[in-house]
């Protein structure tokens, strides 16, 4: 596959951003390539296009499949696996949010809840530390609850909500005393 200079720039930047989000650079670059591609690509085509080792591509494809951001498909007359990326930006966002919640937030909530249960029987734990742990638990539970409320909304509704931005805050009013400094 021949990449235009703009596609190269996009793919390289997506790889850079991936590393900042805790995603392997190669995984992010392959995702960007498959997202931009107008046809399914084989692992060999991906490796050749991005000048990557075939084994690195194979591992990265497995990672992207585990995130459900790409899927394999077959073309008539070709026994090789071809790969395509999810094309709907809202669906990509939803999948990434759901996977990050499952992999990162849910285990953290479990430990935070365990810590709060343990806190009741820990005479060495001072009240200030307990209150801080409880604040973090309450915050993460609130974010999780809000996520659960919004995750099934249609993209058009979410888009309207996001476009409202600060208008919502002005509508409900704000209390500067509660804002973190």
Secondary structure, DSSP 4 states (H G I P E B T S, - for coil): -PPPHHHHHHHHHHHHHHHHTT--HHHHHHHHHHHH-SS-EEHHHHHHHHT--HHHHHHHHHHHHHTTSEEEEEETTEEEEEEEE---HHHHHHHHHHHHIIIIIHHHHHHHHHHHHHHHT-TTS-HHHHHHHHHHHHHHHHHHHHHHHHTTS-HHHHHHHHHHTHHHHHHH---GGGS--
